[in-house]
Amino acid sequence: MSFPSLPGVSLLDSALPHLGVVFTNGNRWREMRRFSLMTLRNLGMGKRSIEDRIQEEAGCLVEELRKTKSSPCDPTFILGCAPCNVISSIIFHSRFDYEDLHFLKFIQKLNENQEILSSAWIQVCNNFPVLMDYFPGSHKTFFKNVGDMKEYFLEKIKEHQEFLDMNSPRDIIDCFLIKMEEEKDNPQTEFTIEALVILVNDLFAAGTETTSTTLRYGLLHLLKNPEVTEKVQEEIDHVIGRHRSPCMQDKSSMPYTEAVLHEIQRHIDLVPTSLPHTVNCDTKFRNYFIPKVRFLLISKNTVLGYFSA
């Protein structure tokens, strides 16, 4: 049995060029992935320094929540600001105030794009991409938001170029610009300004909205399951107490809380069609024939179809 070939390209394929780490493969993907992992580790990923940043931002988040004085509120923006600021500190070497209008507008676009990608209309468009060329809809807003964010990232990159210190990189953008300078005589280099814009977009998209949505839905599930919330609170009080911040060393001593977090991530439908996948050659899997194609869309372990290259 063969999967049906779908005309055109998916929404994300239309909006983003094949640069960065999410929508690339082959040598380009290996180059970007190697650079990203090495740079993130040098900047503290998996080390105490990044944990300190997260704890500091968590403290800011708690203070913002306290300002609500226990009154009903929509936590979407507040929960989005915290992970975005952690990523921003790594990419831009700065964080934003939770009331910064430019920052809130940026968060709004991230939230709006995630909602659009999760909508029924976009699932239809991903299965029948030709519809995007002839019908109005939320995909137009998605394209505009992506364009606005690219312009914002480009402005930040230009600021970094103006104050770049080749001997003292502050963040991912500085490290990328230094790599560009090192490879300026290589005509086949993958390190270009356009690639940097898409890489920054990938890092924000992968880490901000996914984390904030998980937090938001996690709170919802805890509200709906007070008996689970009570057990989590008991474990927190026993292991951490009320007078210090949690840290990664506490993880091994909190199996129930970790299990709840895993169950929240398993249960929520964070990205309905997952990310596009591809095969390197024509492949037969069980009774299905999967041709060598650009993208393979999978939803809830079911292949929806593929987009021909």
ZAMARGU-4260 file (C-alpha; in steps of 0.2 Angstrom, whole numbers, plus 5000, padded with zeros to 4 digits):
<rodrens>
0) 5000/5000/5000 | 5007/5017/4995 | 5003/5034/5004 | 4994/5047/4994 | 5005/5060/4986
5) 4999/5078/4991 | 5001/5093/4979 | 5011/5108/4984 | 5020/5111/5001 | 5014/5112/5019
10) 5011/5129/5028 | 5028/5129/5037 | 5037/5124/5021 | 5029/5139/5012 | 5033/5151/5026
15) 5051/5146/5030 | 5066/5142/5018 | 5075/5126/5021 | 5088/5134/5033 | 5091/5132/5052
20) 5089/5115/5060 | 5071/5111/5060 | 5067/5110/5041 | 5084/5105/5034 | 5093/5088/5031
25) 5109/5082/5025 | 5125/5092/5027 | 5116/5108/5030 | 5107/5100/5045 | 5123/5092/5052
30) 5132/5109/5051 | 5118/5119/5060 | 5115/5105/5073 | 5134/5104/5077 | 5136/5122/5079
35) 5120/5125/5089 | 5123/5111/5101 | 5142/5116/5104 | 5137/5134/5106 | 5122/5130/5118
40) 5134/5120/5128 | 5147/5133/5129 | 5134/5146/5134 | 5128/5134/5149 | 5115/5122/5142
45) 5115/5107/5154 | 5126/5116/5166 | 5124/5126/5182 | 5124/5143/5174 | 5108/5140/5164
50) 5100/5132/5179 | 5104/5149/5188 | 5095/5158/5174 | 5080/5147/5174 | 5079/5149/5193
55) 5080/5168/5192 | 5067/5169/5179 | 5056/5157/5189 | 5057/5170/5203 | 5052/5184/5191
60) 5037/5173/5185 | 5031/5170/5203 | 5032/5189/5207 | 5021/5192/5192 | 5009/5179/5198
65) 5008/5187/5215 | 5003/5204/5207 | 4987/5196/5203 | 4983/5195/5221 | 4974/5178/5218
70) 4961/5186/5207 | 4956/5177/5191 | 4967/5180/5176 | 4973/5173/5160 | 4991/5167/5163
75) 4995/5164/5144 | 5006/5179/5142 | 5014/5178/5159 | 5018/5159/5157 | 5025/5164/5139
80) 5036/5177/5145 | 5046/5166/5157 | 5053/5153/5144 | 5055/5166/5131 | 5066/5176/5143
85) 5077/5161/5146 | 5080/5158/5128 | 5082/5177/5125 | 5096/5178/5137 | 5105/5164/5127
90) 5101/5172/5110 | 5101/5190/5113 | 5111/5191/5130 | 5096/5201/5137 | 5079/5198/5145
95) 5064/5209/5144 | 5052/5216/5157 | 5035/5208/5158 | 5027/5224/5153 | 5038/5229/5139
100) 5026/5232/5124 | 5038/5226/5111 | 5041/5210/5120 | 5022/5207/5123 | 5019/5210/5105
105) 5032/5197/5101 | 5025/5184/5113 | 5007/5187/5106 | 5014/5183/5088 | 5021/5167/5095
110) 5005/5162/5104 | 4995/5166/5089 | 5005/5156/5077 | 5004/5141/5089 | 4985/5143/5089
115) 4985/5144/5070 | 4996/5129/5068 | 4984/5119/5079 | 4968/5124/5071 | 4958/5112/5060
120) 4959/5124/5045 | 4978/5122/5045 | 4977/5103/5046 | 4966/5104/5031 | 4979/5115/5022
125) 4993/5103/5027 | 4984/5089/5018 | 4978/5099/5003 | 4991/5114/5002 | 4984/5120/4986
130) 4970/5128/4996 | 4982/5141/5003 | 4984/5148/4985 | 4965/5151/4982 | 4957/5153/4999
135) 4958/5167/5013 | 4961/5161/5031 | 4972/5161/5046 | 4987/5155/5036 | 4988/5173/5029
140) 4990/5179/5047 | 5003/5166/5050 | 5014/5171/5035 | 5013/5189/5041 | 5018/5185/5059
145) 5033/5175/5053 | 5038/5190/5042 | 5037/5202/5056 | 5047/5191/5068 | 5060/5189/5054
150) 5062/5208/5053 | 5063/5209/5072 | 5077/5195/5072 | 5086/5204/5058 | 5086/5221/5068
155) 5094/5212/5083 | 5107/5204/5072 | 5112/5221/5065 | 5114/5228/5083 | 5125/5213/5087
160) 5136/5217/5071 | 5138/5234/5077 | 5145/5230/5094 | 5153/5213/5090 | 5169/5208/5100
165) 5177/5194/5090 | 5186/5189/5106 | 5172/5189/5118 | 5155/5182/5111 | 5140/5185/5122
170) 5127/5174/5115 | 5122/5163/5100 | 5121/5178/5088 | 5139/5183/5092 | 5145/5166/5090
175) 5136/5164/5073 | 5143/5180/5067 | 5161/5175/5072 | 5158/5159/5062 | 5153/5169/5047
180) 5168/5179/5048 | 5179/5163/5049 | 5171/5156/5034 | 5169/5172/5023 | 5181/5165/5010
185) 5171/5148/5009 | 5159/5149/4994 | 5149/5134/5001 | 5147/5140/5018 | 5131/5137/5027
190) 5133/5152/5039 | 5124/5167/5031 | 5113/5180/5038 | 5097/5172/5031 | 5102/5156/5040
195) 5105/5165/5056 | 5088/5173/5055 | 5080/5156/5053 | 5090/5147/5067 | 5085/5161/5079
200) 5067/5158/5074 | 5069/5139/5076 | 5076/5141/5094 | 5062/5153/5099 | 5048/5143/5091
205) 5055/5126/5098 | 5058/5132/5116 | 5045/5146/5120 | 5028/5142/5115 | 5030/5123/5118
210) 5036/5126/5136 | 5023/5139/5140 | 5009/5128/5133 | 5015/5114/5143 | 5015/5125/5159
215) 4997/5131/5154 | 4990/5114/5151 | 4999/5107/5166 | 4990/5120/5178 | 4974/5116/5170
220) 4976/5097/5173 | 4981/5100/5191 | 4966/5111/5194 | 4955/5097/5187 | 4964/5084/5197
225) 4966/5091/5215 | 4970/5074/5222 | 4986/5073/5210 | 4990/5092/5215 | 4989/5087/5233
230) 5002/5073/5231 | 5013/5084/5221 | 5013/5097/5234 | 5017/5085/5247 | 5032/5079/5238
235) 5038/5096/5235 | 5036/5101/5253 | 5045/5085/5258 | 5060/5087/5246 | 5062/5105/5243
240) 5052/5114/5257 | 5046/5132/5256 | 5062/5142/5258 | 5072/5138/5242 | 5071/5136/5224
245) 5070/5118/5216 | 5085/5112/5206 | 5089/5098/5195 | 5097/5088/5209 | 5080/5087/5217
250) 5073/5077/5201 | 5079/5060/5207 | 5071/5062/5224 | 5054/5067/5216 | 5047/5052/5206
255) 5029/5056/5208 | 5031/5075/5202 | 5042/5069/5187 | 5029/5056/5183 | 5015/5069/5183
260) 5025/5080/5171 | 5028/5066/5159 | 5010/5062/5159 | 5005/5080/5156 | 5017/5080/5141
265) 5010/5063/5135 | 4992/5069/5136 | 4992/5086/5129 | 4991/5088/5110 | 5005/5100/5109
270) 5009/5099/5090 | 4994/5090/5081 | 5004/5084/5066 | 5021/5083/5075 | 5036/5090/5064
275) 5038/5084/5046 | 5049/5069/5044 | 5057/5062/5028 | 5065/5046/5022 | 5082/5045/5014
280) 5077/5033/5001 | 5061/5023/4995 | 5056/5013/5010 | 5044/4999/5014 | 5037/4998/5031
285) 5026/4984/5035 | 5013/4984/5022 | 5016/5002/5017 | 5028/5010/5003 | 5035/5027/5008
290) 5044/5035/4993 | 5058/5047/4995 | 5050/5063/4998 | 5052/5080/5006 | 5040/5079/5020
295) 5030/5066/5029 | 5016/5072/5041 | 5012/5061/5055 | 4998/5064/5068 | 4994/5053/5083
300) 5005/5039/5075 | 4995/5040/5059 | 5003/5045/5043 | 4992/5059/5035 | 5001/5059/5018
305) 5017/5066/5010 | 5022/5081/5000 | 5032/5077/4985 | 5048/5085/4982
</rodrens>
